[in-house]
């Protein structure tokens, strides 16, 4: 029984980290914070808002992969 608790603890921690990442991503890609990037500025000919959305999305995917892979070793 004690060994099953030890095995489930990393899985619980992994779930908590992924849930926290989901919440952070949901807040970051929601209206109030996206309005910060809504300016008529272009970087490399591309508008700032889509760059921020896709950059943030790519960052969330990379963080989720990193969290999932680091949790697999525990």
PEWO-V599826 format. One record per residue. RES is the residue in three letters. NEAR is the number of other ideal C-beta (glycine too) atoms within 12 Angstrom. Layout:
BEGIN
((RES,NEAR) (RES,NEAR))
END
This chain:
BEGIN
((UNK,7) (UNK,8) (UNK,8) (UNK,9) (UNK,11) (UNK,13) (UNK,14) (UNK,15) (UNK,16) (UNK,19) (UNK,18) (UNK,16) (UNK,18) (UNK,24) (UNK,17) (UNK,16) (UNK,23) (UNK,24) (UNK,16) (UNK,18) (UNK,26) (UNK,19) (UNK,15) (UNK,20) (UNK,24) (UNK,18) (UNK,16) (UNK,23) (UNK,25) (UNK,15) (UNK,14) (UNK,12) (UNK,18) (UNK,21) (UNK,13) (UNK,17) (UNK,23) (UNK,17) (UNK,14) (UNK,9) (UNK,16) (UNK,12) (UNK,15) (UNK,9) (UNK,9) (UNK,14) (UNK,17) (UNK,21) (UNK,23) (UNK,19) (UNK,21) (UNK,24) (UNK,24) (UNK,17) (UNK,19) (UNK,26) (UNK,19) (UNK,16) (UNK,19) (UNK,25) (UNK,17) (UNK,16) (UNK,22) (UNK,23) (UNK,16) (UNK,18) (UNK,27) (UNK,20) (UNK,15) (UNK,16) (UNK,21) (UNK,12) (UNK,10) (UNK,17))
END
